[in-house]
Amino acid sequence: MILTTLIIAMTVSGVLIGRWAFHRWYNHISIYSTVWGVSLFLLELRLINYYVIEDEVWWIIFTAWILFIIGSLTVVAAIRATDDGHETDLDGNDRTSEDRVFEERRVLEVALWILIAVSMAGAIQTWLVLIDMFGSVSNVILRGAFLYSMRVSEGIKGAVPYFKFLCLPATLLAGVYTAKMGRMKIIAVIPIFISIIVDLSSMGRAMMIMTAILFMTGYFLAKPSRNATRTSKRSMVNIKGVLAISLAIILLIAGSELVRSTRHVNENVTGAKRALKQLQGASFITPTVYLYLSSHHVVFNQYLKKEEQERFVGANTFAPFFRLLAKLGFDTDVGAYQKFYRVPVDTNTGTYLRELHSDFGFMGVVIGPYLIGLITSVLWYRYRKYRTYVSLVILSYLQVLVVMSLFYLVTIAGYLLVFLLIGLMVGAVMDARMKAGRFDTVGKHRIA
């Protein structure tokens, strides 16, 4: 009971601190506190007879949480101190000329269509390989469990890598575009569909989660401030915005449920209590969903009990770099999947703290959360001040890291590095295009 009260207090405090620090509900402190608070609360419901978590692990979890907040607030304090107690109006760039707004929407549309075309081609090519392998689309879906195990063990041979993952930067821009337009348009929906198709081709769900994060990050950070929105139109804009976000979330939840059902996941979870077993035939809220949301802390506990240094120093943090070295002949190969632990269910994701500890020991779980919070705050203020797409891409990458910290350290995922690199290139081109001309603040014509 005391532990549950502490979890609730930390969650509520974190959400409110984030709102106070960044003046918006959608910020990394509030997100981290919500994700971890909900997961730990579900864990404490004990609907599965999990192994007991040691006191040391609880101390690490709460210490990392607090250090993440402190790291984030370090930048906030520095900004406010250098501003003599009067925080700069970081939303000032929202009040731009009509011509600039029109030009930005046009640039967004061009970038979106290019990313959509390339990622759709990559997704179609993967599906053609699967159809050739299994005979038909229906057979691919029916063999979902086999496809999942094949993807984990050896990958999908013949599928061209990386191109399909361009749906991730497309989803980020789709969120920005939706915020700029004030409503959901078909061009913003297509990247979400592509991400569902891509994850369905590998029977995974991680990309759909990242898609949701990127879309919401693009939407909420690009959304005009209240000062930039006329009072008479504010309620209508908000309603359309809520509908847009709701549609995106519904599509992604439906896609996730489709993957779960086609993988024929065994809902008879070992150690599940009676209340949880009664949900075996349900949709969306099932025993495995509860498992996925609550088991990671127990895996981290089991990892620490084994006291195993799973990989060499920095292996998870810089995994794509070490994989590149491995292709050049060095003994630095880093697998995409972690070791499984029984909790009493066999599962392998043990929060980002597991990877930080594996890479850098105890100092990793102390310094790591602080640095992540600090760097994310730096990028937050940089984007709010300059509104560059390069800053937005890096900030979005860090937002994904924050949300996915509940599961694992996302730097281990090569396709997210593809998002970062391609996103930076696209963002740099878009920033250059927007900077190429000066805009008349009154008229409707660009001045060359």
C-alpha positions in Angstrom: 0.0 0.0 0.0 2.8 2.4 0.9 4.6 1.6 -2.4 1.4 2.1 -4.4 0.9 5.5 -2.7 4.5 6.5 -3.5 4.0 5.5 -7.2 0.8 7.6 -7.5 2.5 10.5 -5.7 5.5 10.4 -8.0 3.3 10.1 -11.1 1.1 13.1 -10.2 4.0 15.2 -9.1 6.0 14.4 -12.2 3.1 15.3 -14.5 2.4 18.6 -12.7 6.1 19.5 -12.5 6.4 19.0 -16.3 3.3 21.1 -16.9 4.8 23.9 -14.7 8.2 23.7 -16.3 7.3 23.6 -19.9 3.8 25.3 -19.9 2.3 22.3 -21.9 1.0 19.0 -20.8 2.9 17.2 -23.6 6.4 17.3 -22.3 9.1 14.7 -21.5 8.8 14.9 -17.7 5.0 14.4 -17.8 5.4 11.7 -20.4 8.1 9.8 -18.5 6.1 10.1 -15.2 2.9 8.9 -16.9 4.4 5.9 -18.7 6.5 4.7 -15.7 3.8 5.5 -13.2 1.1 3.6 -15.0 3.4 0.6 -15.6 4.5 0.4 -11.9 0.9 0.8 -10.7 -0.2 -2.1 -13.0 2.7 -4.1 -11.6 1.5 -3.5 -8.0 -1.9 -4.8 -8.9 -0.1 -8.2 -9.0 -2.5 -9.8 -11.5 0.4 -12.1 -12.3 2.4 -13.8 -9.6 5.6 -12.0 -10.5 8.9 -12.8 -8.7 9.5 -10.3 -5.8 11.5 -7.2 -6.8 14.4 -6.5 -4.5 14.6 -3.2 -2.6 17.8 -2.3 -4.4 15.9 -2.4 -7.7 13.1 -0.1 -6.4 15.7 2.4 -5.3 17.3 2.4 -8.8 13.9 2.8 -10.5 12.9 5.8 -8.3 16.4 7.3 -8.3 16.5 7.2 -12.1 13.0 8.8 -12.2 14.1 11.6 -9.9 17.4 12.2 -11.7 15.6 12.3 -15.1 13.4 15.1 -13.7 16.4 16.9 -12.1 18.3 16.7 -15.4 15.3 18.2 -17.3 14.8 21.0 -14.7 18.5 21.9 -14.8 18.0 23.4 -18.2 14.8 25.1 -17.2 16.5 26.7 -14.2 19.4 27.9 -16.4 17.1 29.4 -19.0 15.0 31.2 -16.4 18.1 32.4 -14.5 19.7 33.9 -17.6 16.4 35.5 -18.5 16.4 37.4 -15.2 13.3 35.6 -14.0 11.3 36.5 -17.2 11.1 33.5 -19.5 11.4 34.3 -23.2 8.3 34.1 -25.3 9.3 30.9 -27.0 6.1 30.8 -29.0 6.7 34.1 -30.6 7.6 32.4 -33.9 4.0 31.2 -34.1 2.9 34.6 -35.3 4.1 34.5 -38.8 2.9 35.9 -42.1 0.2 34.2 -44.2 2.7 33.8 -47.0 5.2 31.9 -44.8 2.5 29.6 -43.4 1.4 28.8 -46.9 4.9 28.2 -48.0 5.6 25.9 -45.1 2.5 23.8 -45.8 3.6 23.4 -49.4 7.1 22.3 -48.4 5.6 19.9 -45.9 3.4 18.4 -48.6 6.3 17.9 -51.0 8.4 16.2 -48.3 5.5 14.0 -47.1 4.7 12.7 -50.6 8.4 11.9 -51.3 8.7 10.0 -48.0 5.3 8.3 -48.5 6.3 7.1 -52.0 9.7 5.6 -50.9 8.3 4.0 -47.7 5.3 2.6 -49.6 7.6 1.1 -52.2 9.6 -0.5 -49.5 6.6 -1.9 -47.7 5.1 -3.3 -51.0 8.5 -5.0 -51.8 8.5 -6.7 -48.4 5.0 -7.9 -48.9 5.8 -9.2 -52.4 8.6 -11.3 -50.8 6.2 -12.6 -48.2 3.5 -13.5 -50.7 6.1 -15.3 -52.8 7.2 -17.2 -49.7 3.7 -18.1 -48.4 1.5 -18.0 -51.5 -1.0 -15.2 -50.6 -1.8 -12.3 -48.3 -4.2 -14.5 -46.3 -1.5 -17.2 -45.8 0.9 -14.6 -44.5 -1.6 -13.5 -42.0 -2.6 -17.0 -41.0 1.1 -17.9 -40.5 1.6 -14.9 -38.3 3.2 -16.8 -35.4 5.7 -18.5 -37.7 6.5 -15.2 -39.5 7.2 -13.6 -36.1 9.6 -16.3 -35.0 11.3 -16.2 -38.5 11.7 -12.5 -38.2 13.3 -12.7 -34.7 15.6 -15.6 -35.6 16.8 -14.8 -39.1 14.9 -11.9 -40.5 12.9 -11.8 -43.7 15.3 -12.8 -46.5 15.0 -10.9 -49.7 13.3 -7.9 -48.2 15.1 -4.6 -49.0 16.0 -3.0 -45.7 15.5 0.5 -44.4 13.3 2.1 -47.2 10.1 1.1 -45.6 11.2 2.8 -42.4 10.9 6.2 -44.0 7.3 6.1 -42.8 8.7 7.2 -39.4 9.9 10.6 -40.5 6.8 10.8 -42.6 4.6 10.3 -39.6 6.4 13.0 -37.7 5.8 15.5 -40.5 2.2 14.2 -40.7 1.7 15.4 -37.1 3.2 18.8 -37.9 1.1 19.1 -41.0 -2.1 18.2 -39.1 -1.2 20.9 -36.5 -0.6 23.5 -39.2 -3.9 22.6 -41.1 -6.0 22.3 -37.9 -7.6 19.0 -39.2 -6.7 15.6 -40.4 -6.1 15.2 -44.2 -5.5 12.0 -46.2 -1.8 12.9 -46.7 -1.4 12.7 -42.9 -3.2 9.4 -42.6 -1.2 7.5 -45.2 2.1 7.3 -43.2 0.1 5.8 -40.3 -1.3 3.1 -42.6 2.2 2.4 -44.0 3.5 1.8 -40.5 0.7 -0.6 -39.8 1.5 -2.5 -43.0 5.2 -2.6 -42.2 4.7 -3.9 -38.7 2.1 -6.4 -39.9 4.7 -7.7 -42.4 7.0 -8.6 -39.4 4.3 -9.2 -36.8 5.7 -6.6 -34.6 4.2 -3.6 -32.7 7.1 -1.5 -31.7 7.0 0.6 -34.9 3.3 1.4 -34.4 4.0 2.6 -30.8 6.8 4.8 -32.2 4.5 6.0 -35.0 2.0 7.2 -32.3 4.8 9.0 -30.4 6.1 10.7 -33.5 2.7 11.8 -34.8 1.7 13.2 -31.4 5.2 14.9 -30.9 4.9 16.6 -34.3 1.3 17.6 -33.6 1.6 19.0 -30.1 5.0 20.7 -30.6 3.9 22.4 -33.9 0.5 23.3 -32.6 0.1 27.1 -32.4 0.1 28.7 -29.0 -3.0 30.3 -27.6 -1.6 33.7 -28.4 -1.4 32.7 -32.0 -5.0 31.4 -32.2 -8.0 33.6 -32.3 -10.3 33.2 -29.4 -13.4 32.9 -31.7 -11.8 30.0 -33.6 -10.0 28.2 -30.7 -12.8 25.8 -29.7 -13.3 24.6 -33.3 -9.5 24.2 -33.8 -9.3 22.2 -30.6 -12.2 19.9 -31.6 -10.6 19.2 -35.0 -7.3 18.6 -33.3 -8.8 16.1 -30.8 -10.5 14.3 -33.7 -7.3 14.1 -35.6 -5.3 12.7 -32.7 -8.2 10.3 -31.8 -8.3 9.0 -35.4 -4.5 8.4 -35.4 -4.7 6.5 -32.1 -7.7 4.4 -33.1 -5.9 3.4 -36.3 -2.8 2.4 -34.4 -4.7 0.5 -31.7 -6.6 -1.4 -34.4 -3.4 -2.2 -36.2 -1.8 -3.4 -32.9 -4.8 -5.6 -32.2 -4.6 -7.0 -35.7 -1.0 -8.0 -35.2 -1.8 -9.5 -31.8 -4.7 -11.6 -33.2 -2.8 -12.8 -36.3 0.2 -13.8 -34.2 -2.1 -16.2 -32.3 -0.5 -15.2 -29.0 -1.1 -17.6 -26.2 -3.2 -15.7 -23.6 -2.8 -18.4 -21.0 -0.1 -16.5 -19.1 1.9 -18.5 -16.5 1.2 -17.3 -13.0 -1.9 -15.2 -14.0 -4.5 -14.8 -11.3 -8.2 -15.5 -11.8 -9.2 -11.9 -12.5 -6.6 -11.7 -15.3 -7.5 -15.2 -16.8 -11.1 -14.0 -17.3 -9.8 -11.6 -19.9 -8.3 -14.3 -22.1 -11.1 -14.0 -24.8 -11.2 -10.2 -24.8 -9.8 -7.8 -27.3 -7.3 -5.0 -26.6 -7.2 -5.6 -22.8 -5.8 -9.1 -22.5 -3.4 -11.0 -20.2 -0.5 -10.5 -22.6 -1.2 -6.8 -22.9 -1.0 -6.6 -19.1 2.2 -8.6 -19.3 3.7 -6.3 -21.8 2.9 -3.2 -19.7 4.1 -4.5 -16.3 6.8 -7.2 -16.6 9.8 -5.1 -17.6 10.7 -4.1 -14.1 10.8 -7.7 -13.0 13.0 -8.6 -15.9 15.4 -5.8 -14.8 15.3 -7.3 -11.3 16.2 -10.8 -12.6 19.0 -9.4 -14.8 20.6 -7.7 -11.7 20.3 -10.9 -9.6 22.2 -12.8 -12.3 24.9 -10.1 -12.2 25.7 -10.8 -15.9 27.6 -8.3 -18.1 25.6 -9.2 -21.2 27.7 -7.2 -23.7 30.8 -5.1 -23.9 30.9 -1.4 -22.8 28.6 0.8 -24.8 27.2 -2.1 -26.9 23.5 -1.1 -26.6 24.0 2.7 -26.5 26.0 2.6 -29.7 24.7 -0.6 -31.2 24.3 0.6 -34.9 27.9 1.8 -34.9 29.2 -1.5 -33.5 27.1 -3.4 -36.1 28.8 -1.4 -38.8 32.2 -2.3 -37.4 31.2 -6.0 -37.3 30.4 -5.8 -41.0 34.0 -4.5 -41.5 35.4 -7.6 -39.8 35.6 -6.5 -36.1 34.2 -8.7 -33.4 31.6 -6.2 -32.3 28.3 -7.6 -33.5 25.3 -6.6 -31.3 22.1 -8.6 -31.7 18.8 -6.8 -32.0 17.2 -8.8 -29.2 18.1 -9.2 -25.6 18.4 -12.3 -23.4 15.1 -13.8 -22.0 14.5 -14.1 -18.2 11.7 -16.0 -16.5 9.6 -13.8 -14.3 7.7 -16.4 -14.2 6.9 -15.8 -17.9 9.8 -15.8 -20.3 10.3 -12.2 -21.6 13.3 -10.2 -22.6 12.6 -6.4 -22.3 13.8 -5.0 -19.0 13.5 -1.2 -19.4 16.3 1.1 -20.6 17.9 0.8 -17.2 19.0 -2.7 -18.0 20.8 -1.6 -21.1 22.4 1.4 -19.3 23.6 -0.9 -16.5 24.9 -3.5 -19.0 26.8 -0.8 -20.9 28.2 1.3 -18.0 27.4 -0.4 -14.8 25.9 1.4 -11.8 27.0 4.8 -13.1 25.0 4.2 -16.2 21.7 4.1 -14.3 22.7 7.2 -12.4 24.2 9.5 -15.1 22.1 8.1 -18.0 18.7 9.3 -16.9 20.1 12.7 -15.9 21.8 13.2 -19.2 18.7 12.1 -21.2 16.5 14.6 -19.3 19.1 17.4 -19.7 19.6 16.8 -23.4 15.9 16.5 -24.1 15.3 19.8 -22.4 18.0 21.5 -24.4 16.4 20.3 -27.6 12.9 21.3 -26.3 14.0 24.9 -25.8 16.0 25.0 -29.0 13.0 23.9 -31.1 10.6 26.2 -29.2 12.9 29.2 -30.0 14.0 28.5 -33.5 11.3 26.2 -34.9 13.8 24.3 -37.2 12.9 20.9 -38.5 16.4 19.6 -37.6 15.8 20.4 -33.9 12.3 18.8 -34.2 13.7 15.6 -35.6 16.3 15.2 -32.8 13.8 16.2 -30.1 11.3 13.6 -31.5 14.0 10.9 -31.4 14.5 11.7 -27.7 10.8 11.7 -27.1 10.6 8.2 -28.5 13.5 7.2 -26.3 11.7 8.6 -23.2 8.4 6.7 -24.0 10.2 3.5 -25.0 12.4 3.7 -21.9 9.8 1.5 -20.2 10.7 -1.3 -22.6 14.3 -0.9 -23.7 17.0 1.6 -24.9 15.9 2.5 -28.4 19.4 3.3 -29.6 19.7 -0.5 -30.1 17.2 -0.3 -32.9 18.8 0.3 -36.3 15.6 1.5 -38.0 15.2 4.3 -35.5 18.7 5.5 -36.5 17.4 5.4 -40.1 14.6 7.7 -38.9 17.1 10.1 -37.3 19.5 10.2 -40.3 16.9 10.6 -43.0 14.9 12.9 -40.8 17.9 15.2 -40.3 18.5 15.3 -44.1 14.9 16.0 -44.9 14.8 18.6 -42.0 17.9 20.3 -43.2 16.5 20.6 -46.8 13.2 22.0 -45.4 14.9 24.5 -43.2 17.1 25.7 -46.1 14.0 26.0 -48.3 12.2 28.1 -45.7 15.2 30.2 -45.1 15.8 30.8 -48.8 13.4 33.7 -49.1 12.3 36.6 -47.0 8.5 36.9 -46.4 6.4 40.0 -46.5 4.7 40.3 -43.2 1.7 42.1 -44.7 1.3 40.9 -48.3 0.9 37.5 -49.8 3.9 37.4 -52.1 7.3 36.1 -51.3 10.1 38.6 -51.8 13.0 36.9 -53.6 
